[in-house]
Amino acid sequence: MTRGREPPAITVTSVEELVERVLKGEARAIGRAMRLVDDGAPDGYEALKALWPHTGKAWVLGVTGNPGAGKSTLCDGLVAAYRARGHRVGVVAVDPSSPYTGGAILGDRIRMQRHATDPGVFIRSLATRGHLGGLTRSARDVVRVLDAAGHDVVIVETVGVGQDELEITHTAHSTLVVMAPGMGDEVQAIKAGLLECADVFAVNKADREGADSAVRDLELMISLGNESIRALSKTRGHATHAVADGFVPALVPARSSATAGPLPERWTPSITKCVASRGEGIAELVVAIDRHRAWVEGTETGRARRRSRLAEQLRESLREALIAAAVHDLGAGIDDAVLAIEARAVDPYTATERLVAAFRAR
């Protein structure tokens, strides 16, 4: 459930009670858990540990692309399509925040107001708070709260990104890259970052001049990427998707239970034209996402990619924990090193080596 504002505050006596209410799908408890997680509160961390056994059921769809491509309007259409299927949908919409106050306009939530009274939809807006990569530090954990609360699909809309701000690939099972004609995307199509992160492309605002050209540019670059991988005898593409990615023909026909055979071990992004503001092409886009989900769940390559994503998430958590522990334990030693570097008494590389050695010796 979502409202145009935060759910009213609730009173809970323990983390266990909060977790129990989240698992029941209570909107106010979900909102409270998300707030604790986003604030980095100790109770939020304990709640995440208790919720973990109940996660892993939701399909996480990342929606990214350049600013102005129509991501929020497209997400609104996707929510409607999944609700028509009877799915419970969670949305995590990331907005850029002010570098001065940390606040955000939360415009993504404004564009999805038609779902505000739908009890099967929960929309949470997050401010980047200066975090790079298109997401926030808490986005992945907020997704896990929605997963544990019983949402079948969780859509994560990133802030408008450039070519290599692709943190969403470490969070989402499927990554949808939204492009639009007439916005320089013809140039973006030849840049590796966005091309390599996409599982599905949506050329939005397809009623504009240049939409067919944008599709052709994408098809060309995908084809060139395939040829390069074959020439180098590599089995993977989409470098940002880690060690298990690959390619299959883009136009895979719909599979029925009667004709279903083994899925190919390689994946090529499909391309769908749509006009999100009018709901055109949304159904075809959902089918393309379904095909990618079938590939991830039905092939060893797809399953290996999910494992590699979990490994990357663990490494990120470990890096954050180690940095926090080092900063806490070294304390004044870091300040002393800064003064020594400023006085040119030591170089920053030697100072770093000494700090690492001191931390290891503890």
C-alpha positions as CSV (number, residue, x, y, z in Angstrom):
1,M,0.0,0.0,0.0
2,T,1.2,3.5,-0.6
3,R,0.1,7.0,0.2
4,G,1.2,10.4,-1.0
5,R,3.1,10.7,2.2
6,E,4.8,8.5,4.8
7,P,2.5,6.1,6.6
8,P,1.6,7.3,10.1
9,A,4.1,6.3,12.8
10,I,3.5,3.1,14.6
11,T,4.5,1.9,18.0
12,V,6.4,-1.4,18.3
13,T,7.9,-2.9,21.4
14,S,10.6,-4.9,19.7
15,V,12.3,-5.7,16.4
16,E,10.6,-9.1,16.5
17,E,7.2,-7.5,16.6
18,L,8.2,-5.2,13.7
19,V,9.4,-8.1,11.6
20,E,6.2,-10.1,12.3
21,R,4.1,-7.2,11.1
22,V,6.2,-6.7,8.0
23,L,5.7,-10.3,7.1
24,K,2.0,-9.8,7.4
25,G,2.3,-7.1,4.9
26,E,1.2,-4.2,7.1
27,A,1.9,-1.0,5.3
28,R,2.8,1.1,8.3
29,A,5.2,-1.6,9.6
30,I,6.8,-1.8,6.1
31,G,7.3,2.0,6.1
32,R,8.8,1.9,9.6
33,A,11.2,-0.9,8.7
34,M,12.3,1.0,5.6
35,R,12.9,4.2,7.6
36,L,15.1,2.3,10.0
37,V,17.0,0.7,7.2
38,D,17.4,4.0,5.3
39,D,18.7,5.8,8.4
40,G,21.2,3.0,9.1
41,A,19.7,2.4,12.6
42,P,20.9,-0.7,14.5
43,D,17.3,-1.9,14.8
44,G,17.0,-1.8,11.0
45,Y,20.1,-4.0,10.7
46,E,18.6,-6.5,13.1
47,A,15.3,-6.4,11.2
48,L,17.1,-7.2,7.9
49,K,18.8,-10.2,9.5
50,A,15.4,-11.5,10.7
51,L,13.7,-10.8,7.3
52,W,16.4,-12.5,5.2
53,P,15.0,-16.1,5.4
54,H,11.8,-14.7,3.9
55,T,13.4,-13.0,0.9
56,G,14.3,-14.4,-2.5
57,K,10.7,-14.7,-3.9
58,A,10.3,-11.3,-5.6
59,W,11.5,-10.6,-9.1
60,V,13.6,-7.3,-9.0
61,L,13.4,-5.2,-12.1
62,G,15.9,-2.3,-12.4
63,V,14.8,0.6,-14.6
64,T,17.6,2.9,-15.6
65,G,18.6,5.3,-18.4
66,N,19.3,8.9,-19.2
67,P,17.5,11.8,-17.5
68,G,14.3,12.7,-19.4
69,A,13.9,9.4,-21.1
70,G,10.5,8.8,-19.4
71,K,11.5,6.2,-16.8
72,S,8.9,7.2,-14.2
73,T,6.1,7.2,-16.7
74,L,7.2,3.8,-18.0
75,C,7.4,2.5,-14.4
76,D,3.8,3.7,-13.9
77,G,2.7,1.6,-16.9
78,L,4.7,-1.4,-15.7
79,V,3.0,-1.2,-12.3
80,A,-0.4,-1.2,-14.0
81,A,0.5,-4.2,-16.2
82,Y,1.7,-6.3,-13.3
83,R,-1.3,-5.3,-11.2
84,A,-3.5,-6.5,-14.1
85,R,-1.9,-9.9,-13.6
86,G,-2.7,-9.9,-10.0
87,H,0.8,-9.3,-8.7
88,R,1.6,-7.3,-5.7
89,V,4.1,-4.6,-6.7
90,G,6.7,-2.7,-4.8
91,V,8.5,0.4,-6.2
92,V,11.7,2.0,-5.0
93,A,12.1,5.3,-6.8
94,V,15.4,7.1,-6.4
95,D,15.5,10.8,-6.7
96,P,18.5,13.2,-6.8
97,S,18.9,15.1,-3.6
98,S,20.1,18.6,-2.8
99,P,23.8,18.9,-2.0
100,Y,22.9,21.5,0.6
101,T,20.0,20.1,2.5
102,G,19.9,16.4,1.4
103,G,16.2,16.8,0.5
104,A,14.6,15.6,-2.7
105,I,11.5,16.6,-4.7
106,L,10.4,13.0,-5.0
107,G,9.0,13.6,-8.4
108,D,8.8,9.9,-9.2
109,R,6.2,9.4,-6.6
110,I,4.2,12.3,-8.1
111,R,4.1,10.6,-11.5
112,M,2.7,7.4,-9.9
113,Q,-0.2,8.9,-7.9
114,R,-2.9,6.9,-9.7
115,H,-1.7,3.9,-7.7
116,A,-1.7,5.7,-4.4
117,T,-4.9,4.0,-3.1
118,D,-4.1,0.6,-4.5
119,P,-3.4,-1.8,-1.5
120,G,-1.4,-4.0,-3.8
121,V,1.2,-1.3,-4.5
122,F,3.8,0.1,-2.2
123,I,5.9,3.0,-3.4
124,R,8.9,4.2,-1.5
125,S,11.0,7.2,-2.7
126,L,14.6,7.5,-1.6
127,A,17.0,10.4,-1.9
128,T,20.5,9.7,-3.2
129,R,22.1,11.7,-0.3
130,G,25.2,12.1,-2.5
131,H,25.6,8.4,-3.2
132,L,26.8,7.7,-6.8
133,G,25.8,4.9,-9.2
134,G,22.1,5.8,-9.6
135,L,21.0,4.2,-6.3
136,T,21.2,5.0,-2.6
137,R,23.2,3.0,-0.1
138,S,20.0,1.6,1.4
139,A,18.2,0.8,-1.9
140,R,19.1,-2.9,-1.9
141,D,18.0,-3.4,1.7
142,V,14.7,-1.5,1.1
143,V,14.1,-3.9,-1.8
144,R,14.6,-6.8,0.6
145,V,12.0,-5.4,3.0
146,L,9.5,-5.3,0.1
147,D,10.5,-8.8,-0.9
148,A,9.9,-10.2,2.6
149,A,6.6,-8.4,2.8
150,G,5.2,-10.5,0.0
151,H,5.6,-8.3,-3.1
152,D,5.8,-10.4,-6.3
153,V,7.6,-7.8,-8.3
154,V,9.9,-5.0,-7.1
155,I,10.7,-2.2,-9.5
156,V,13.7,-0.1,-8.8
157,E,13.9,3.2,-10.7
158,T,17.3,4.7,-10.6
159,V,18.1,8.4,-10.8
160,G,19.1,9.5,-14.3
161,V,22.5,8.0,-15.0
162,G,25.4,8.4,-17.4
163,Q,27.3,5.7,-19.2
164,D,28.9,3.9,-16.3
165,E,26.8,4.6,-13.2
166,L,25.4,1.1,-13.2
167,E,25.1,-0.1,-9.6
168,I,21.6,-1.3,-10.5
169,T,23.1,-4.4,-12.2
170,H,24.2,-5.6,-8.7
171,T,20.7,-5.3,-7.3
172,A,18.2,-6.2,-10.1
173,H,17.5,-9.6,-11.6
174,S,16.6,-7.9,-14.9
175,T,17.9,-4.5,-16.0
176,L,15.7,-2.4,-18.3
177,V,17.5,0.5,-20.0
178,V,15.1,3.3,-21.2
179,M,16.2,5.4,-24.1
180,A,14.4,8.1,-26.1
181,P,15.1,9.5,-29.6
182,G,16.3,13.0,-30.1
183,M,18.2,13.2,-26.7
184,G,21.7,12.2,-27.8
185,D,20.9,8.5,-27.3
186,E,22.2,7.8,-30.8
187,V,25.6,8.6,-29.4
188,Q,24.9,6.8,-26.1
189,A,24.2,3.6,-28.0
190,I,27.8,3.3,-28.9
191,K,29.1,3.7,-25.4
192,A,29.9,0.5,-23.5
193,G,28.3,1.2,-20.1
194,L,24.6,1.4,-20.8
195,L,24.8,-1.2,-23.7
196,E,26.5,-3.8,-21.5
197,C,24.2,-3.4,-18.5
198,A,20.9,-3.9,-20.4
199,D,18.9,-7.1,-20.4
200,V,16.0,-5.3,-22.2
201,F,16.0,-2.0,-24.0
202,A,12.9,0.2,-24.2
203,V,12.9,3.0,-26.8
204,N,10.4,5.2,-25.2
205,K,8.6,8.2,-26.9
206,A,8.6,6.1,-30.1
207,D,6.1,8.5,-31.6
208,R,8.9,11.0,-32.1
209,E,11.1,11.3,-35.1
210,G,14.2,9.2,-34.9
211,A,12.8,6.2,-32.9
212,D,13.4,3.7,-35.8
213,S,17.0,5.1,-36.1
214,A,17.6,4.6,-32.3
215,V,16.4,1.0,-32.7
216,R,18.7,0.4,-35.6
217,D,21.7,1.9,-33.7
218,L,21.0,-0.4,-30.8
219,E,20.7,-3.5,-33.0
220,L,23.9,-2.6,-34.7
221,M,25.9,-2.2,-31.5
222,I,24.4,-5.4,-30.0
223,S,25.4,-7.2,-33.2
224,L,28.9,-5.7,-33.1
225,G,29.2,-6.8,-29.4
226,N,28.3,-10.3,-30.4
227,E,30.9,-10.4,-33.1
228,S,33.6,-9.0,-30.8
229,I,32.9,-11.7,-28.2
230,R,33.0,-14.5,-30.8
231,A,36.2,-13.1,-32.3
232,L,37.8,-13.1,-28.8
233,S,36.4,-16.6,-28.1
234,K,34.6,-15.3,-25.0
235,T,31.5,-16.9,-23.6
236,R,30.3,-13.8,-21.8
237,G,29.2,-10.3,-22.6
238,H,27.5,-7.6,-20.4
239,A,30.7,-7.1,-18.4
240,T,28.9,-5.3,-15.6
241,H,26.8,-8.4,-15.1
242,A,29.9,-10.3,-13.9
243,V,31.2,-13.7,-14.8
244,A,28.2,-15.6,-16.1
245,D,26.6,-13.4,-18.8
246,G,26.2,-14.4,-22.4
247,F,24.1,-13.9,-25.5
248,V,21.2,-15.6,-27.2
249,P,19.2,-14.5,-30.3
250,A,17.2,-11.4,-29.4
251,L,13.9,-12.5,-31.0
252,V,13.1,-15.6,-29.0
253,P,9.5,-16.8,-29.8
254,A,7.0,-17.2,-27.0
255,R,7.3,-20.7,-25.5
256,S,4.4,-22.9,-24.6
257,S,4.5,-25.9,-22.2
258,A,4.0,-28.2,-25.2
259,T,6.9,-26.9,-27.2
260,A,9.3,-25.8,-24.5
261,G,12.8,-27.2,-25.0
262,P,16.1,-26.4,-23.4
263,L,16.7,-22.6,-23.2
264,P,19.9,-21.3,-24.9
265,E,22.8,-20.5,-22.6
266,R,23.4,-17.1,-24.2
267,W,21.3,-13.9,-24.0
268,T,21.0,-10.9,-26.2
269,P,19.0,-7.8,-25.1
270,S,15.7,-7.4,-26.8
271,I,14.5,-4.0,-28.0
272,T,10.9,-2.8,-27.6
273,K,9.4,0.5,-28.8
274,C,6.8,2.1,-26.6
275,V,5.0,5.3,-25.8
276,A,4.6,5.1,-22.1
277,S,2.4,8.2,-21.7
278,R,-0.2,6.4,-23.8
279,G,0.4,2.9,-22.5
280,E,1.6,1.7,-26.0
281,G,4.1,-1.1,-26.1
282,I,3.9,-1.8,-22.3
283,A,2.4,-5.3,-22.9
284,E,5.2,-6.2,-25.3
285,L,7.8,-4.9,-22.9
286,V,6.5,-7.1,-20.1
287,V,6.7,-10.1,-22.4
288,A,10.3,-9.2,-23.1
289,I,11.0,-9.0,-19.4
290,D,9.3,-12.4,-18.9
291,R,11.6,-14.0,-21.5
292,H,14.6,-12.7,-19.6
293,R,13.3,-14.0,-16.3
294,A,12.7,-17.4,-17.9
295,W,16.3,-17.4,-19.2
296,V,17.7,-16.5,-15.8
297,E,15.7,-19.1,-14.0
298,G,15.9,-21.8,-16.7
299,T,19.6,-21.9,-17.6
300,E,22.8,-22.7,-15.7
301,T,24.3,-19.5,-17.1
302,G,21.4,-17.4,-15.7
303,R,21.6,-19.1,-12.3
304,A,25.3,-18.6,-12.2
305,R,24.7,-14.9,-12.9
306,R,22.4,-14.7,-9.9
307,R,25.1,-16.3,-7.7
308,S,27.7,-13.9,-9.0
309,R,25.4,-11.0,-8.1
310,L,25.1,-12.3,-4.5
311,A,28.9,-12.6,-4.3
312,E,29.2,-9.0,-5.4
313,Q,26.6,-7.9,-2.9
314,L,28.5,-9.7,-0.1
315,R,31.8,-8.1,-1.2
316,E,30.2,-4.6,-1.1
317,S,28.8,-5.3,2.4
318,L,32.2,-6.5,3.5
319,R,33.9,-3.4,2.1
320,E,31.5,-1.1,3.9
321,A,31.9,-3.1,7.2
322,L,35.7,-3.1,7.0
323,I,35.8,0.6,6.3
324,A,33.5,1.4,9.1
325,A,35.5,-0.8,11.5
326,A,38.9,0.6,10.3
327,V,37.7,4.2,10.7
328,H,36.4,3.5,14.2
329,D,39.4,1.6,15.4
330,L,42.1,3.8,13.9
331,G,40.4,7.0,15.0
332,A,43.1,9.5,15.8
333,G,45.7,7.6,13.7
334,I,43.8,8.7,10.6
335,D,43.9,12.4,11.7
336,D,47.6,12.1,12.5
337,A,48.3,10.6,9.0
338,V,46.4,13.5,7.4
339,L,48.6,16.0,9.2
340,A,51.8,14.1,8.3
341,I,50.7,14.1,4.6
342,E,49.9,17.8,4.7
343,A,53.4,18.5,6.1
344,R,55.0,16.3,3.4
345,A,56.5,14.1,6.1
346,V,55.0,11.1,4.5
347,D,53.3,10.2,1.2
348,P,49.7,9.1,1.2
349,Y,50.5,5.6,-0.1
350,T,52.9,4.9,2.7
351,A,50.5,6.4,5.2
352,T,47.8,4.0,3.8
353,E,50.1,1.0,4.1
354,R,50.9,1.9,7.7
355,L,47.2,2.4,8.6
356,V,46.3,-1.0,7.1
357,A,49.1,-2.7,8.9
358,A,48.0,-1.1,12.2
359,F,44.4,-2.2,11.6
360,R,45.5,-5.8,10.8
361,A,47.6,-5.9,14.0
362,R,44.7,-5.2,16.2
